[in-house]
Amino acid sequence: MQVIPTQFCFLVDGSTYVPADEEAAARNGFIMYELSATGEHVYTVHQGGLDKAELLAILAEMGMK
């Protein structure tokens, strides 16, 4: 972790969350971590604060109703 707060994003089934628009997500504080040996996506984090609307949008994209 580099920043507090840092949110680790996982789907309900335990798989890692991958934002639909990875470039926009990267501009907004998301970092996608991959294994260097295989390039496999391991997990996604968001660094910094989120307001209520941002958090709800992320949760909706992740499938929360």
N, C-alpha and C positions, 0 to 999 in steps of 0.2 A: 504494500500500500504506500502511496505517495502523498495522498491528500485525505483529509477528514472533512466531510463524509465521503466514503466510497461505498457504492452499492454494487454488489455482485448479483447478476441477473440470471436466473434459471427458470425454466418452464416447470409447470406442475409435475411433469413426469421425470424431472431431474436433468433433462437435457439442457444444454446451454442456449440462451436466448441470442439470436442473431437479428439485429435490426433490419427491417426491410430495405432501408436506404442507408447502407454502411457509410457512405461518404458524408452524408448529412449528420449521421450519428457521431462520426469522428469529430466533426466541427463543433458538436454540442457536448463534448466531454466523455464520449464513449471510447473505450479501448478494447479491441478484440485481440485476445491472446491466442497464439497458435504454438504448437510444438515445432521447434526449429528443425527437427529431423524429418518430420512428415508433412508439416503444414496443416495438420489437423487442428481445427478450432477447438480450444479447450474451454474457455470461458470469456464472458463479456463483463466489463465493469463500467460504471459511470463514476467519474470523479467530480466532486463538487455538489452543490445543493441543487435540488429540483423544487420548483413550485408545484402546487397542487395540480394545475392543468397539465404540466409536463409529466408528472408521475402517473396521472390517470391515463394519459395518451399512451405511455409506455405499457402500462398494465393492460390496456385494451388491445394493443398490438400483440401482447403475449397471450391473449385469449380470455382475460378476465371479463366477466359479464357484470 
